[in-house]
Amino acid sequence: MKVSVKKLKDLERKITIKVPVEDYESKFKSKIKNIKTKAKIDGFRKGNVPSDVLEQRYGQSIHADVVNELIQESYPKVIRDNKIRPASSPKVTIDSEDPKKPLTYSAIIEVFPEIKPKFSRWSNYDEFSIEIEDSDIDKAIADIFKRYGDWKDVDREAKLDDQVVIDFLGKIDGEEFEGNSAQDFKLILGSKSMIPGFEDNIVGKKPSTFSIDCVFPEDYFKKDLAGVSAQFEINLKSIQEITEAKADKDLYKKLQMEVKNQSEFTEEITKRMKNEVAVQEKELTKESMYESLLKTNKFKAPQATVNEQADLMRKDALMRIGHTEDNAGEDLFPVDTFLEKAEKRVRLDLLFAELVKHFEIKVEKNQIDDFIEEESKRYKDPDQYKKWITGQPQQLEQFRMIVLEEQLVEKLQNVLKSKKKVIKFSELADRQV
């Protein structure tokens, strides 16, 4: 068998394979022989039909079967023997299938890039430290009081931070559109959860019916609505003002806090915020570390893999709003809007795998056991949790990846340079980890 591999654009490769004519003839004769023992043709006894008669009647279909089998058998062998790492399914073209000549076919594929990890001496990653100020704690407590407060009807005009209960019906040029209506919809004014102008037009109104005009943003996730003007009929049913919760036993119970007074409550909130900060510091530092590595290690990602990842991201986005690919049009979260993030994710995954191999990192069973032991402490019945988790292979695999990444980060900290970066707790809301 003769094989040639030609490099095309980026990671595309064209593999041309020639299968010896002897392989074709052997398979063809074997199939004729097999048919001969079973064939029933008028004028001939069973098992005595001449081969040339069988070839005339069944030759075309046998030829197609033989060609298909030879391709199915030879392609994986060529990939394995030549240590090719396909990232996409092959696009096969038969160049020659003359039975008297070698079967010749071509397979165009994308391959995974060859990555040899580099560690720059000239670039740093940011090692984050997050500062919590007294005002951050005060704001967190104020947010809790609001979140666990009670909404009560008021008889006045609506203002920012009020919750309103509305029915609405939207139309574009007099025609209704998908997602254009709702009943008994609760909306906090100023939350910016609706399109620009929607909430602003309710501020200052008393319970009544009225019309408002709004324009969908140019970057709206549904392309057919982006930049389009719409009219909404609003039935403002009620206006509600929040009565904030207080630091008392009822609130402590809702928050699952074992505290007795406001001083202990404030201490517990501070402790929880510090725990959150510790996690965020690690995540931000890790993100900066990976960004630095991606800048140092330049390589292409297979487009087929990027497309698959973008499709997964779109499915996840649709699921979050209660849609599936079947009931969502192409304009709802278009897949091309995920391509940039998908490419970064694929590049990072490929680099991650190579770094694990580079450092020869392995996860031992006792490390998983230690991780589970720590996780179990978060539950009321640790032993019950540990028994349950042993029957959850997907969750165990996630734990394995967490432990693997922790080891990788430790290795990278020893070979990469870092610089301290201090940010305020209030800045976290503006960051996407």
Backbone torsions as a table, in degrees:
resi	resn	phi	psi	omega
1	MET	NA	127.7	179.9
2	LYS	-102.4	137.3	-176.4
3	VAL	-133.7	136.8	171.7
4	SER	-133.4	141.9	-179.8
5	VAL	-120.9	121.8	-179.3
6	LYS	-113.7	131.8	178.7
7	LYS	-80.8	126.8	175.9
8	LEU	-104.0	-145.6	-178.3
9	LYS	-73.0	134.0	176.6
10	ASP	52.3	-113.8	-174.9
11	LEU	-99.8	9.3	178.7
12	GLU	-77.8	139.8	176.9
13	ARG	-132.6	143.5	174.8
14	LYS	-111.7	115.2	-179.5
15	ILE	-103.3	119.7	178.2
16	THR	-106.9	127.3	-173.8
17	ILE	-124.8	131.1	175.3
18	LYS	-114.8	119.3	-179.8
19	VAL	-96.9	127.1	-177.8
20	PRO	-52.6	142.6	-179.4
21	VAL	-61.9	-27.4	179.2
22	GLU	-63.1	-35.2	178.7
23	ASP	-65.9	-39.3	178.0
24	TYR	-64.1	-49.9	-175.5
25	GLU	-61.3	-39.6	-179.4
26	SER	-62.3	-45.7	180.0
27	LYS	-67.5	-42.5	-177.9
28	PHE	-61.1	-47.4	-178.7
29	LYS	-64.0	-37.8	179.6
30	SER	-62.6	-39.9	-179.8
31	LYS	-71.8	-37.8	176.0
32	ILE	-61.9	-44.2	-179.8
33	LYS	-61.8	-39.8	179.9
34	ASN	-66.0	-41.0	178.4
35	ILE	-67.4	-36.4	-175.8
36	LYS	-58.4	-34.4	-178.0
37	THR	-75.0	-15.1	-175.3
38	LYS	-117.3	-21.3	-171.4
39	ALA	-63.9	138.2	175.0
40	LYS	-120.9	106.7	-178.4
41	ILE	-126.3	132.6	-179.3
42	ASP	-54.0	132.9	177.4
43	GLY	97.3	-8.0	-178.9
44	PHE	-131.4	145.5	175.3
45	ARG	-76.5	150.6	179.5
46	LYS	-59.0	128.0	179.7
47	GLY	89.9	-3.0	-178.6
48	ASN	-121.4	19.8	177.5
49	VAL	-74.0	127.6	-179.5
50	PRO	-59.6	145.7	-177.6
51	SER	-60.4	-37.1	-178.4
52	ASP	-67.1	-30.9	176.4
53	VAL	-69.1	-42.1	178.2
54	LEU	-63.5	-40.2	179.7
55	GLU	-65.3	-37.8	-179.8
56	GLN	-65.8	-37.9	-176.8
57	ARG	-84.2	-42.8	-172.3
58	TYR	-111.2	-2.7	-172.5
59	GLY	-54.3	-42.2	-175.7
60	GLN	-64.7	-46.1	-179.1
61	SER	-70.2	-35.5	177.5
62	ILE	-65.0	-42.6	178.7
63	HIS	-56.8	-46.3	-179.4
64	ALA	-62.5	-41.8	178.6
65	ASP	-63.2	-43.2	-178.3
66	VAL	-64.4	-45.7	179.6
67	VAL	-59.7	-45.4	-179.4
68	ASN	-62.3	-43.5	-179.6
69	GLU	-65.3	-40.8	-179.9
70	LEU	-63.7	-38.6	177.9
71	ILE	-67.9	-45.8	-179.0
72	GLN	-61.6	-33.0	-178.5
73	GLU	-84.8	-39.4	-173.1
74	SER	-79.9	-35.4	-175.8
75	TYR	-60.6	-52.0	178.9
76	PRO	-59.7	-35.6	-179.9
77	LYS	-66.2	-42.0	178.8
78	VAL	-63.6	-43.6	179.4
79	ILE	-60.2	-45.4	-178.2
80	ARG	-67.8	-48.7	-175.9
81	ASP	-66.7	-31.2	-177.9
82	ASN	-97.1	6.9	177.7
83	LYS	51.2	44.3	177.1
84	ILE	-89.7	137.5	-178.7
85	ARG	-111.1	89.5	-177.2
86	PRO	-67.4	138.9	175.1
87	ALA	-108.9	-2.5	-179.8
88	SER	-145.9	162.9	175.1
89	SER	-70.9	147.5	-177.5
90	PRO	-74.9	143.1	170.1
91	LYS	-100.4	104.5	-170.0
92	VAL	-94.4	134.3	174.3
93	THR	-127.5	125.9	178.3
94	ILE	-84.6	118.4	-177.5
95	ASP	-88.8	-34.3	179.0
96	SER	-154.6	127.0	177.1
97	GLU	-128.5	29.2	174.7
98	ASP	-64.6	120.3	-176.9
99	PRO	-58.5	-20.1	-177.2
100	LYS	-93.7	-0.5	179.6
101	LYS	-127.5	163.7	177.4
102	PRO	-58.4	138.5	174.3
103	LEU	-68.2	123.4	-177.9
104	THR	-120.9	125.9	177.4
105	TYR	-143.6	159.8	-179.9
106	SER	-121.2	145.1	176.8
107	ALA	-128.5	120.0	176.9
108	ILE	-99.5	125.4	-178.2
109	ILE	-137.6	166.8	165.2
110	GLU	-102.7	144.8	178.5
111	VAL	-115.2	159.2	174.1
112	PHE	-74.3	144.4	-177.5
113	PRO	-70.7	152.0	172.4
114	GLU	-83.9	119.2	-175.8
115	ILE	-119.2	123.6	171.9
116	LYS	-114.9	103.1	-172.8
117	PRO	-52.9	134.3	176.5
118	LYS	-116.6	146.8	179.5
119	PHE	-126.4	108.4	-174.7
120	SER	-73.4	139.7	175.2
121	ARG	-88.9	-9.5	-171.5
122	TRP	-105.2	-9.0	-179.6
123	SER	-117.1	147.9	-179.1
124	ASN	-116.2	153.4	167.0
125	TYR	-104.2	159.5	-178.4
126	ASP	-88.4	127.0	172.9
127	GLU	-99.0	107.0	-169.2
128	PHE	-81.4	143.4	170.7
129	SER	-133.5	128.8	-175.2
130	ILE	-110.2	126.1	-179.2
131	GLU	-94.8	128.7	174.5
132	ILE	-102.6	124.8	177.9
133	GLU	-102.9	163.4	179.4
134	ASP	-57.3	-35.9	-179.8
135	SER	-64.7	-30.5	177.7
136	ASP	-67.0	-40.6	179.1
137	ILE	-67.1	-42.6	178.3
138	ASP	-60.8	-42.0	-179.6
139	LYS	-66.8	-40.3	179.6
140	ALA	-62.1	-42.4	178.7
141	ILE	-66.4	-41.2	178.2
142	ALA	-61.9	-39.2	178.1
143	ASP	-64.6	-38.4	178.2
144	ILE	-64.5	-43.8	179.3
145	PHE	-59.7	-38.0	178.8
146	LYS	-72.0	-44.7	-175.5
147	ARG	-63.4	-34.3	-178.1
148	TYR	-102.4	15.9	177.2
149	GLY	-80.8	177.8	179.7
150	ASP	-112.6	136.4	176.9
151	TRP	-89.6	129.8	179.4
152	LYS	-128.7	141.0	-179.0
153	ASP	-63.4	142.8	175.9
154	VAL	-131.3	152.6	-179.0
155	ASP	-106.3	83.3	179.4
156	ARG	-165.5	-179.3	176.8
157	GLU	-73.2	148.1	180.0
158	ALA	-71.7	142.2	176.9
159	LYS	-136.7	170.7	-179.6
160	LEU	-56.4	143.6	-179.3
161	ASP	79.6	-4.5	172.1
162	ASP	-75.3	156.3	170.0
163	GLN	-105.1	128.3	178.9
164	VAL	-114.0	149.5	175.0
165	VAL	-110.4	120.0	-173.4
166	ILE	-135.5	156.9	160.7
167	ASP	-107.3	142.4	175.1
168	PHE	-142.9	151.2	178.0
169	LEU	-138.5	119.3	-178.4
170	GLY	-105.5	146.4	177.3
171	LYS	-140.0	150.7	174.7
172	ILE	-121.3	116.7	-175.4
173	ASP	52.1	39.5	176.6
174	GLY	82.1	-2.2	-178.1
175	GLU	-108.6	137.9	177.1
176	GLU	-74.3	159.8	-179.3
177	PHE	-139.3	167.5	-176.2
178	GLU	-62.8	134.4	178.8
179	GLY	72.7	25.2	-172.2
180	ASN	-89.3	-4.9	-173.2
181	SER	-143.3	159.9	175.7
182	ALA	-163.0	155.7	177.5
183	GLN	-125.0	146.0	-178.5
184	ASP	50.1	42.9	-177.5
185	PHE	-83.0	125.7	179.6
186	LYS	-94.3	127.7	-174.7
187	LEU	-138.1	126.6	175.5
188	ILE	-90.2	119.5	-176.9
189	LEU	-69.8	128.2	-176.3
190	GLY	98.9	-3.0	179.9
191	SER	-76.7	-16.7	-178.8
192	LYS	59.3	32.5	178.8
193	SER	-87.6	-11.3	178.0
194	MET	-110.5	173.2	-177.8
195	ILE	-67.4	156.2	-176.8
196	PRO	-52.2	134.9	177.4
197	GLY	94.2	-23.1	-176.3
198	PHE	-64.3	-54.1	-177.5
199	GLU	-70.1	-39.5	-179.1
200	ASP	-58.7	-35.4	-177.4
201	ASN	-75.8	-11.7	177.3
202	ILE	-92.0	-27.9	177.9
203	VAL	-58.9	132.8	179.5
204	GLY	91.5	-3.6	-179.4
205	LYS	-97.5	149.6	170.6
206	LYS	-100.0	166.4	178.5
207	PRO	-51.5	121.6	-176.2
208	SER	-177.4	-179.9	173.3
209	THR	-112.3	139.5	-179.0
210	PHE	-160.6	169.3	-179.8
211	SER	-113.3	146.4	175.7
212	ILE	-134.6	154.7	176.2
213	ASP	-112.1	134.5	178.8
214	CYS	-138.2	160.2	176.4
215	VAL	-123.3	127.0	177.0
216	PHE	-66.7	141.8	179.5
217	PRO	-60.1	152.2	178.9
218	GLU	-63.5	-27.8	-179.4
219	ASP	-99.4	23.4	-178.9
220	TYR	-59.4	143.4	-172.5
221	PHE	-67.6	-17.8	173.7
222	LYS	-102.2	111.3	-172.0
223	LYS	-60.5	-33.6	-176.5
224	ASP	-71.4	-13.2	178.7
225	LEU	-106.3	-11.3	-176.5
226	ALA	-59.2	125.7	177.3
227	GLY	74.9	7.1	-175.8
228	VAL	-92.3	140.7	176.4
229	SER	-83.2	140.3	179.7
230	ALA	-136.8	152.2	178.0
231	GLN	-114.6	135.5	-178.5
232	PHE	-122.5	130.4	170.9
233	GLU	-89.7	121.3	-175.9
234	ILE	-111.9	130.9	169.9
235	ASN	-113.1	98.8	-179.4
236	LEU	-81.8	105.7	-173.0
237	LYS	-84.8	-42.9	-178.3
238	SER	-155.4	156.7	177.8
239	ILE	-119.7	132.2	-176.3
240	GLN	-125.6	139.9	177.9
241	GLU	-114.3	143.6	-176.1
242	ILE	-86.5	137.5	169.2
243	THR	-104.1	110.2	-172.0
244	GLU	-64.7	149.0	176.0
245	ALA	-70.5	164.9	178.1
246	LYS	-121.0	158.1	177.8
247	ALA	-75.4	89.5	-179.7
248	ASP	-140.7	-175.9	-176.1
249	LYS	-59.8	-38.1	-179.1
250	ASP	-62.1	-44.1	180.0
251	LEU	-67.8	-41.9	179.5
252	TYR	-58.9	-39.3	-179.6
253	LYS	-66.5	-43.4	179.6
254	LYS	-61.4	-36.0	-178.6
255	LEU	-88.0	1.6	-179.2
256	GLN	54.9	48.5	179.0
257	MET	-109.6	133.7	175.6
258	GLU	-97.4	71.5	-179.7
259	VAL	-126.6	161.4	-174.5
260	LYS	-113.4	-24.1	-176.4
261	ASN	-149.0	178.0	-174.9
262	GLN	-66.3	-32.2	178.5
263	SER	-63.1	-45.8	178.5
264	GLU	-68.4	-34.5	176.7
265	PHE	-60.0	-47.0	179.8
266	THR	-63.6	-39.0	177.9
267	GLU	-63.2	-41.1	-179.9
268	GLU	-67.2	-41.0	177.6
269	ILE	-62.3	-43.2	178.9
270	THR	-61.1	-42.3	179.1
271	LYS	-61.9	-44.5	-179.4
272	ARG	-64.9	-38.6	178.9
273	MET	-65.7	-39.0	178.5
274	LYS	-66.0	-36.9	176.1
275	ASN	-64.9	-41.0	178.0
276	GLU	-63.6	-42.6	179.8
277	VAL	-61.7	-41.8	179.7
278	ALA	-58.9	-41.4	177.9
279	VAL	-66.3	-44.7	-178.1
280	GLN	-65.2	-37.8	178.1
281	GLU	-60.4	-44.5	179.1
282	LYS	-63.4	-43.7	-177.1
283	GLU	-66.0	-45.1	179.9
284	LEU	-65.3	-40.6	178.3
285	THR	-64.0	-44.4	179.2
286	LYS	-62.8	-41.5	179.0
287	GLU	-62.3	-43.3	179.1
288	SER	-64.5	-38.6	178.3
289	MET	-60.8	-46.6	-179.8
290	TYR	-66.5	-39.1	177.9
291	GLU	-60.1	-42.6	179.0
292	SER	-62.7	-42.1	179.8
293	LEU	-66.3	-39.5	179.5
294	LEU	-65.6	-33.9	177.7
295	LYS	-70.1	-35.3	-179.4
296	THR	-76.1	-38.4	-177.4
297	ASN	-100.3	100.7	-178.7
298	LYS	-93.7	121.7	175.2
299	PHE	-160.4	156.2	179.9
300	LYS	-83.8	149.1	173.6
301	ALA	-101.5	140.2	178.0
302	PRO	-60.0	127.7	-176.4
303	GLN	-63.1	-33.8	179.4
304	ALA	-62.4	-41.1	179.8
305	THR	-69.9	-38.0	177.0
306	VAL	-62.6	-43.5	179.5
307	ASN	-62.5	-40.8	177.9
308	GLU	-62.8	-42.4	-179.7
309	GLN	-66.8	-40.3	178.1
310	ALA	-63.0	-38.4	178.2
311	ASP	-65.0	-40.5	177.1
312	LEU	-63.3	-41.0	178.8
313	MET	-63.3	-39.7	179.3
314	ARG	-66.3	-43.1	178.3
315	LYS	-59.1	-41.2	180.0
316	ASP	-65.2	-42.3	179.0
317	ALA	-63.6	-40.7	178.7
318	LEU	-65.8	-42.0	-178.8
319	MET	-61.1	-36.3	-177.8
320	ARG	-64.9	-23.3	178.0
321	ILE	-109.6	17.2	174.1
322	GLY	79.5	23.7	179.1
323	HIS	-115.6	165.0	171.2
324	THR	-129.9	171.2	178.5
325	GLU	-62.0	-28.6	-177.8
326	ASP	-69.9	-37.5	-176.6
327	ASN	-105.1	8.2	178.3
328	ALA	-113.4	135.8	176.7
329	GLY	-74.6	168.5	-179.1
330	GLU	-65.4	-21.8	-177.8
331	ASP	-80.2	-10.2	179.0
332	LEU	-89.5	108.6	-173.5
333	PHE	53.5	66.1	-179.9
334	PRO	-53.6	139.5	-173.3
335	VAL	-62.2	-29.3	-177.5
336	ASP	-68.2	-17.4	178.1
337	THR	-74.1	-11.8	-179.6
338	PHE	-101.5	-4.8	-171.4
339	LEU	-62.5	-41.0	-177.7
340	GLU	-64.0	-47.6	178.5
341	LYS	-65.8	-36.8	-179.6
342	ALA	-64.5	-41.3	179.6
343	GLU	-63.0	-42.2	178.8
344	LYS	-63.2	-42.4	179.6
345	ARG	-61.8	-44.2	-179.0
346	VAL	-65.7	-44.3	179.3
347	ARG	-60.7	-41.7	-179.9
348	LEU	-66.4	-41.4	178.5
349	ASP	-61.7	-43.0	179.8
350	LEU	-65.4	-42.8	179.4
351	LEU	-66.0	-40.3	178.3
352	PHE	-56.9	-47.6	-178.7
353	ALA	-61.3	-40.5	-179.8
354	GLU	-70.5	-35.6	178.3
355	LEU	-66.6	-38.6	177.1
356	VAL	-61.3	-42.3	178.0
357	LYS	-67.7	-40.3	-178.7
358	HIS	-59.1	-43.5	-178.5
359	PHE	-90.6	-0.2	178.5
360	GLU	53.8	49.5	-177.7
361	ILE	-86.5	134.4	176.2
362	LYS	-132.9	150.2	178.3
363	VAL	-106.4	119.9	-180.0
364	GLU	-91.9	158.7	-178.0
365	LYS	-59.2	-39.4	-178.3
366	ASN	-64.7	-27.5	177.6
367	GLN	-71.0	-39.2	175.9
368	ILE	-65.0	-42.3	179.3
369	ASP	-60.6	-41.2	179.0
370	ASP	-65.1	-39.1	179.4
371	PHE	-64.8	-44.2	179.2
372	ILE	-62.9	-38.5	179.1
373	GLU	-60.0	-43.2	178.6
374	GLU	-67.8	-41.4	178.9
375	GLU	-61.8	-38.9	-175.7
376	SER	-63.5	-24.7	-178.6
377	LYS	-67.6	-13.7	179.5
378	ARG	-82.1	-7.9	-174.8
379	TYR	-111.8	155.7	-178.4
380	LYS	-64.4	-37.3	-179.8
381	ASP	-119.4	86.2	-177.0
382	PRO	-56.6	-40.0	-177.7
383	ASP	-65.0	-39.9	179.3
384	GLN	-65.0	-39.8	178.1
385	TYR	-62.2	-44.2	-178.1
386	LYS	-63.8	-36.5	177.0
387	LYS	-67.5	-40.0	-178.2
388	TRP	-67.2	-43.2	-172.9
389	ILE	-67.1	-25.2	179.9
390	THR	-64.4	-20.4	179.0
391	GLY	-100.9	18.6	-178.7
392	GLN	-120.7	81.7	-174.9
393	PRO	-59.7	-36.8	-179.6
394	GLN	-66.3	-42.1	179.6
395	GLN	-66.8	-38.9	178.6
396	LEU	-64.2	-36.6	177.5
397	GLU	-66.3	-38.2	175.8
398	GLN	-62.3	-41.8	177.9
399	PHE	-62.3	-41.0	179.6
400	ARG	-60.4	-41.6	-179.9
401	MET	-67.7	-36.0	177.8
402	ILE	-64.1	-45.8	179.4
403	VAL	-64.1	-40.5	178.9
404	LEU	-61.3	-44.9	-178.9
405	GLU	-66.7	-38.2	178.0
406	GLU	-59.7	-41.5	178.4
407	GLN	-66.7	-40.0	179.3
408	LEU	-63.1	-44.6	179.9
409	VAL	-59.6	-40.9	177.6
410	GLU	-60.8	-43.0	178.7
411	LYS	-63.4	-43.5	-177.9
412	LEU	-66.2	-34.2	178.5
413	GLN	-61.9	-24.9	-179.2
414	ASN	-84.4	-18.7	-176.3
415	VAL	-113.6	-12.5	-179.9
416	LEU	-107.9	154.1	177.1
417	LYS	-95.0	144.9	179.9
418	SER	-129.8	160.9	172.7
419	LYS	-134.4	144.3	-178.2
420	LYS	-69.4	139.3	174.1
421	LYS	-136.1	115.9	-178.6
422	VAL	-100.9	128.9	174.6
423	ILE	-129.0	161.9	-179.9
424	LYS	-88.9	151.7	179.3
425	PHE	-55.9	-36.1	-178.0
426	SER	-64.9	-19.5	-179.6
427	GLU	-79.6	-15.1	-175.8
428	LEU	-60.2	-36.0	-177.7
429	ALA	-63.1	-24.8	-178.8
430	ASP	-90.2	-0.5	-177.7
431	ARG	-107.8	148.6	174.6
432	GLN	-113.3	108.6	-176.8
433	VAL	-83.2	NA	NA
